[in-house]
Amino acid sequence: MLVGPNTPVLIGVGAVSQRLDEPGAGLDDTGMIVEAARRAVTDSGSRPIRSRIGWIGSTRGLGGRRDAGREVASVLGVEAHTVVAEAGIPQQTLVNMALVAISAGEVDAAVVCGGEAKWRADNARRAGLDPVSDRSPIREAPDEELVPSGEMIAAPEIAIGAAVPVQQYAMIENARRAANGWSIDEHLDGIAELWHRFNVIAGTHPAAAFPQRRSLEAIRDPGPDNRPLAFPYNRWHVSQGSVDQSAALLLCSAGTAADCGVPKDRWVFPHVGLESSHSLSLSRRRDLHRWPAMRVLGEAAHQRIGRPVSDMEYLELYSCSPSAVRVQQTELGIDAGRTPTVTGGMTFAGGPFNNFVYQATVAMAQRLRSDPGSFGVVTAVSGLLAKPALAVWSGRPPAKPVMVVDLVVEAAAATEEVPLDESPDGRGSVVTYTVVPVGHDPARVCVIVDLDSGARGVAAIDDPELATSAMADELIGRRVLVKDTEMSI
C-alpha cells in the first residue's frame, strides 16, 4: 500500500510515572507533561522533527493548569497552536484533531499530551503543605478551548447524591446482573474473575502503578484494604486516580517523517479515530445495561477496515470500572473470556483522571512496533458511558485514508430514550440501584425506577437495614413508592 505524504503517522511516544513519599518531591503535573513530550521527541529517533511541531493539544486535569501545551512549546523551543480539552471531552478528540490537521496539510507535526500529579498533591496536603507547582502559572489563554456540552448527569441523580462515577457505574453493573439473570453471588464472582485477570496483566506491565498480585477473594470482598464504595464495587474495582502519570504522543505526516529521517520501525499508523459527542444521562436511557453508541463506533470501524474490532490482536478497553469493560465487550462483540487490556487497566496500571487514553496509546504503540502486522484498539469513555471514542492503530499502513468522524447522529438514533419525571409521585419498579456506605457500613440505597406512569424516577432512602438486605437479596424488580427524590417500600 502506498503511503501519501499527508498520511498521519504516530512516530514518538513518551510516558512518565512517579510515586515519591517525600511531600512536595518530584515534578508537578505540568512538569511531568513536559518531560513526557521530551521523551516522545527522543523516542522518534529524529532530532529535526522537533522544529516541525506546530500544534499541541493537552487535557486539563485536576490541577487546573491553564495550558500545558504552551509550556511544552516553550521548552521544546517551537511556536505552536495550542488546544486545551476540559474533562467531558473524549481524550481521543485531541488525537482526532491532530490527525485532521496533519491530513489537511495544516501542520507538519503535532503533540497530544496530558497528565496528573494527584498523588503528589494529596501527599503534600496530608503533610500540611501546599502542592507547590514547579513553574510559574501560565497566564495566556490557549488558542482553542474545548468545553463539553449536553447533559452528563440528570438533576435528580445529583439531588440523591448519585453523581459520583462509581455510583453510576455500580448502577449500570447491577442492571447487567438483572439483564443476564445472575444471582448476586454469581455476579460478584464474575466481577472478581475479570478484574483478577486485569491484575495479572498489570503485573507484566512495567509502567503499572499497582502491579502487586491480588487474590480473587481480595478483589471480590470488602476488607480493610478494599473498602466498599458503591455496591457491588469496592476500592479495587475502580479507577485509581491518586497517581502521578503523564503521557505524550508525537504525530506527523509521512512526508515530514521521511524528511526528518524518522526510522520506519517507529511508525504506527492510525486507521480510524471515531467518537460520538451524543450525551444522555443514565436515568434517561431505556437500556441501562447497554451502550448502543459504542456499537455504532465498532460497526463503523469494521466497515472501514474490513475486520471486526473483536478480531483485532490487541485491545485496551477503557476500564474505569468492570461494567464499563463488560458493556464495551458486549457492544463490540468481544468474547467475555478475553482480557481486553495490554496495561492492566485503570485500577492496577493507574487511572490518571483526564489522561489514561494517552497512557494506553503509548503502551499500544510499543506493542504494535514489536508486532507491526497486527492491529490494536484503544477506546475512550467520557462522562458516564455517554461519549465513546475508538481508535485503531497498526504498524501496517491503512488501505484508505484515516477515517476521523463524530458519529453523533448515528449514536443518537441508536440510543432509546425514556422520559424522566423530575418530580414523581407514584409507584413503580426498581430497574437498578446501588448501596452507598458510611465508612464500611451500608447506609443509603439509590434507585432508578420505572414508574407506572411510563416515565422514570430517581430516588433514595437512608435505611441501613434495607441497604444491608439489598447487598444479599435482589432489589431490582421490587415495587416501591417514589415521591420527588424519596423512596419508600
N, C-alpha and C positions, 0 to 999 in steps of 0.2 A: 504494500500500500504506500502511495506517495504521501509525503508529509509536506503540506504547503507552508510557506514562510510565516503565515499568521496563525498556524496551528498552535494553540496553547499547550504548554508542557510544564509540569512541575519538576524543577531541577534542583531545589535545595530545601532541606527540612532541618529544623533545629528545635530542641526541647530542653528545658531547664527544670530541675526539681531540687528543692532544698527542704530540710526539716531540722532546724537548729534549735537547741534548747535554750541558749542564752537569749534573754529578752532583747529585742532590737537588733540582733545579729542578722547578717545576710542581706540580701537585696530586697527592696520593696517590689511591688508588682510591676511598676514601670521599668525598674532596673532589670528585672527578670525577662520582661518582654524584649528589651533592647539586646540583652545577651542572647536570647533565642534567635533574634533576627541576625545577629552577627554569626551565629552558628549555622544558620541556613545559608548565608552567603558563602561561608567556608565550605559547607557540605557540597555546594555546587561544583567545586573544583575549579572555579574561574574567578580570578581577581578582577578582570574588566567588567564583569556583569554588574558590579555594584553601581557603577556610574550610569547604568541604563535604567535604574529603578525610577519610575515616575508616578507611582500610585501606591499608597499604603492604606490598608483598611485594618481597623482594630476594633475589638469589642470593648464596651465599657463594663467594668467589673464592679465588685463590691467596694473597692477603694474609691470609686467615683472619679477616677482620673479623667481629665478633660479630653486629651488627645494624645494617647501613647504613640500614635503613628508619627506625630510631628517630632517627638523625641527620637524615635528611630531614625527619621530622616536626618535630623541634626547630627546624630552620632555617626551615621553612615556617610555624611557629607553630600547629601543629594537634595534637590528640590523636588518635592512630590506633592501631588494632590492627596489630601487625607480625608478618610471617611471613618466615622465612628458609628457603631451599631449598638443601640441600647438593648438591654435584656428584653426578650419578647420578639426580637428579630432573629429568625433562624441563623445560626452561625454559618451555615452554608451560603447564606445570602451574600456575604462579603466575597467568598470564593467565586460565586457566580458573577458578581460584578467585575471582578478581576478578569475572569475568563472572557466576558463580553468586551471589555476594554481592549484586551490583547487581540482578540479575534478581529475587532474592527480596526486595528492598527492605531488606536488612540494612544497606547503606551507600549513600550518595548518590554518592560518587566514590572512586576508588582509584588508587594509583600502583603500577606494576610497574617495577622498576629493577635495574640491576646494572652491573658494570664491573670492569676490571682495569687495573693500572698496572705490568705486568711489565717493560716497557722501562725505566721509571723505577727500579724496584727492581734490575734487572740492572745498569743503568748505575752506580748508586750502589755496588753490590758490587764492580764492576770497578775502581772508584776507591778501594776500601778503606773505604767509608763504609757505615753502616747506612742502609737505606732508610727514613728517618725519616718517621713519619706526621705529617700536618698537624694532627691533632686528638687530644685525649685519648681513650684507649680507652674504649669503651662497656662498662660492667660489667654492666648489666642485661640479662638474657636476653630474647630475643624472645618474644612471646606464643605463637607456634607455631613449631616447627622441623620441617622435613620431611627425613627421613633415608631413603636408598634401602634397599630390601630385595631379596632374590633374588641369585643368583649371576651376576656380570658376567663373571668370568674364572675358569676352572677351575684347580684346584691344579696339574695337570701343565703347563698353559700358563705359570703363574708359575714353576714349577720349571726350565723350559728357558729362561727369560728372554724369553718372548714375550708379556709382559703390556703392553708399551708399545703405545699405539694404532696407531702407524704400522706396526708389525709385524703386528698383527691385520688391519688394513685391506689390507696388502700380500698377506696370505694369501687374503683374500676376492678381491682383484684377480686373483691367479693362478688361483684356482678359476674365475673368469669366463672367463679365456682358454681353459682346458680345455673348459668347457661350450660355448663358441662355436666351438671348433676352430681358433683363430687360431694362427699361428706367433708366436714371441716377438717378432720384428721387427714384424709386423703389429700386435701388441698394444701395443708401445711407441709406435708411430706414432699409434695411436688415442688413447692417454692424452695424448700431447703435443698432438694436434689439439684435443681437448676443452678442455684447460687453456689452450691458446693463445687460444681463443675467450673463456674466462673473463677472461684477461688483458686482452683488448681491451675488454671491458665495464668492467673496473676503471678503465681509462683515461678513461672517461666519468663515473665516479662521484666526485663532489667529496670524499667522505669516505674514499676508499680510502687505505690506509696505504702500499701498494706499487704505485702505478699505472704504474710505468715499463714501457714496451713491451719484451717479450722475444720473441725469435725461437722458432720451433718447435724448432730444434736446441738452443737454450739451455735450454729447458724439458725436452726429451726426454733429453738425455745428461748424465751426471755431469761435473762440472768444478769448478774452484776455488771458484766461487760457487754451485755446485749439488751439494753433497756427497751421496754415496749414504747413504741411511738404512736402507732395507729393500727389497730388490729386489721389484718394479721401481720403487720410489719413491726420489726424490731430494728435496732440500730444497724445491724449488719445485713439489712435487706435493702438499704437505700444509699443514695449517693453520699460519699464522704467528702464534704466540701471544705473541711478545715485542712487545706493543703496549700503548699507553695509550689505552683506549677505554671509554666508558660510554654508557648509553642509558637513557631513561625513557619510559614510556607512561602517559598520564593518561586514565583511563576513567571514565565516569559514566553515569547513567541519562539517557534522552532528556528526561525531565521536569526533571531537575536542569540539564541543558544549556540547556533553554529558559528556566528560571527565572533562570539566571546570564547569559543573553544571549550564549551561545557562538554565533558566526556559523555558519550551516549549511554554509558551504564548508569548515569544519574537521572536519565529522562523517564518520567512517568506521565502517561497521557490521561487526561480526563475524557471520558466518553459521554457521560451525561452529568448535568448539575440541575436537579429538579427540586422544586419546592411548591408549597401551596400556602398562600397567605390567608386562606379562609380560616376564620376564628369563630368558635362556638363554645360556650361554657358547657361544663359537664352535664348539668341538670337539664339542659335543653336538647340533649342528644337522645334519640329514640333508643338506640342500642348502646348501652353503657360499656359493654364488653368488646366493642368493635371500633375500628378506625378506618372507615372507607377511604379517607383521603390518602392514607399510605398505600392502600391497594391501588389507587389511581396512579400514584407515582411508580409503583412496581410494574404495572402493566405498560406504562409509557416507556420505561427503561427496557423492558423485554422487547417491545415493538421496535425500538430504535436500534438495539444492539443485536437482536435476533437470538437472544439467550436469556432465560429467566433468571431473575436475581437468586432464586433458590438453588440454581445450578452453579453459581459462581464460587470460586475456590476459597475466598477469604471474606469473612463478614465481620463487621463491627456495628452491631445494632445499638443505638443509644440506650443506655442501661441505667437510668436514674432509679428504676425500680424493677422488680420481676414482672409486674404487669405490663410495663412499657415494652419489655423484651417479648413477652409472650403474645401480646396483641400484634406487634410487628411481625412476628413469625407467622401468625395466622394469616394476616393480610398479604404477606409476601410469599405465602406458600412454602415456607421453610420448615422442614421436618422438626418436630418438637424434640427429637433426640439429639439434634445438632447443637453444639455450643457456639453461638454466633458472636464470638469475640476473639481478637488477637491480643488484647491488652489485659483482660481480666475484668473489664468493666469499671463503672464509676464507683462501686463500693470498694473494690480492692485495688484497682490501679490508681484510684483517686478521681474525684469529680469536681475540678475547679468550676466554679459557678457558671461563668459565661465563656468557657474555653475548651471543654472536653473534646469537641469535634476536631479541633486542631491537634490536640494531643493524639487522638485516634488516627488522624490522617498522617501524622508523622510516622507512627508505628506501621500503618498500612503501606506507606510508600517504601519504607525499609524492607517490608516483607515482599513487596512486588519487585523490587530491584533484585532480590535474590531468586525470584521466580518470575521472570519478565513475561512469560507467555500466559500468565494467569490473570484473573480479574479479581478486584477487591471492591467491596461495597462498604460505604460509611454512611450511616443515617444520622439524622438530627431530629430533635424534638424541641419545639419552642412553645412555651405555655404548658398546658396540661393535656397532652395528646391533642393539641389544637392545630399547630402549624408544622407539618412534617417536611423533611428535606431528605434527599437521597442522591449520593454521588457514586459513580462507578469509575474506577481507575484501573489502568493496566500499563504494563511495560510495552504492550502492543499498541501501535497507533490505531486510531479509530478509522473505520471504513468510510464514515460520513463525518462532517464537521460536528464538533461537540454540541450536544443539544442542551441549551440553557433556557428554562422556561418556568414561569409561575403558573401552575395548573389550578388556579383559584376557581375558575368557573366549573371545571370538571369535578373538583373536590366538593364544592358546594352542592352540585347536583346529586352527588352520590351520598351525601350525608342527610339522613332524615331527621327533621327537627320536630320537637313536640312543644306545645305552648307551656310556658312556665307561669303559674299563678303565684305572684309575689305576696299576696295576702289571702291565703286559702282559709277556708273554714268548712271542713268536712272530713269524711272518711276516705281511706284508700289503702293500698297495699304497698308494703316496702319493696322497692326494686333493688336497692343496695343500701349499705350502711358501713360505718366503721365505729370502733370504740376508741375513745381518746382517754388516756390515763392521766392521773395526777400523781407524779412520781412513778412508782411501779404499779399503782393500784387502778383498776378500771373505774372510770368515773362518769363519762359522758357518752351518750350514743347520738351520733349524727346520721340522719337518714335522708334518702331521696325516695319520694312516694309517688306512685301512680294514683292520682285521685279519681274518685268515681265520676267526677265531672269531665274527665278526659284530659285534664291538664296535669302538670307536675307540681309537686310541692317539695319544699326543703325545710327540714325541721330538726330539732334536737331536744334531748331530755337529759337532765342531770339526775341519774339514778344508778348508783353503784351496783345495786342488786341486779337490775336489768343489764347493765354493762357487763357484769361478770357472766351472766347467763348467755348473753349474745356471743361470747367467745367460745362457748361449748355447744350451744343449740342454735340452729339456723334461724335467723330473724327475717331473711328475705321471704316474701310472701305473707308475712304477718299483717293482719288488719290493724290499722292504727287510726287515731283521730288527730288531725292537724289543724291548729288554729294559729294563723300567721306563721311564725317560725318555731312554735312549741308543739311538741308531740306528746300524746298520752295513749295508753293502751286501752 
